[in-house]
């Protein structure tokens, strides 16, 4: 199996896979390869791994010295895999590569173009149904994903598992890049704030997350002693409360969403902020960032998933992800228990 993640975090990706019982045999820029399980089985917890963005199941490795050689092998593999299968709906056809290798993007694009030319000559109707993107959100998938580890080496798979991470579009009014994290978190959870819902944003400044919710029509209470900026400043649907996020309490009815992106020690955040909010049901949905810059990320994951954690005790539909837009942090999304 091939696991794709964020460049710079390959060692943590490999450690997480090892903790899930997989044997990592090779790593490269943004990826790790692991020995297949018996019968090409999927690891029991693959849907809850934090660092993989995309998992290719039973990938076929192809090698070639030229664009045409690689394209021909990929076309042969795809046509062979289609035997007995009837394609009636749009299907994902994604070519990607390690962005850290200069010039690799041009090679990937050239092979992709040559592949589609070959496919059109064999199965024009199937070629017309190809879509160059994966569905949004986490879950299993089927299509064709080709990942280039180098100029002459690629991995192709028809079956895959999506972690849900993806690059998001920026907004010129967003006051910080953290805006992109919460936009991506909505994709993982499968829902976002809607008009009339209420949001408590703890540690809001400079207001990227508050702005994201307010632009969707939600009513936001932004809690931070620091100033709001950009599109969050003086927004009619954002009320700025200059208070300590750990001491803040919502109105008696609670709120629909808890946002929390504090630059604080993660265990302190879980014990003194997350626990009362989830235990008392002060929110219905949550997006919470936990920073791991000064703690062991894998130990933190074990703590979050442990039976005694507030997430295990009081949350449901929990997803823990290292997002495309995350740095040294995990993003946790979910809902409180009814």
Secondary structure, 3 states (H helix, E strand, C coil): CEEECCCCCHHHHHHHHHHCCCCEEEEECCEEEECCCHHHCCCCCHHHCCCCCEEEECCEEEECCCHHHHHHHHHHHHHHHCCCCCCCCCEEEEEEECCCCCCHHHHHHHHHHHHHHHHHHHCHHHHHCEECCCCCCCEEEEEEEEEEEECCEEEEEEEEEECCCCCCCCCCCCCCCHHHHHHHHHHHHCCCCCCCCEEEEECCCCCHHHHHHHCCCCEEEEECCCCCCHHHCCCCCEEEECCCCCCCCCCCCCEEEEEECCCCEHHHHHHHHHHHHHHCCCEEEEEEEEECCCCCHHHHHHHHHCCCCHHHHHEEEEEEECCCCCCCEEEEEEEECC
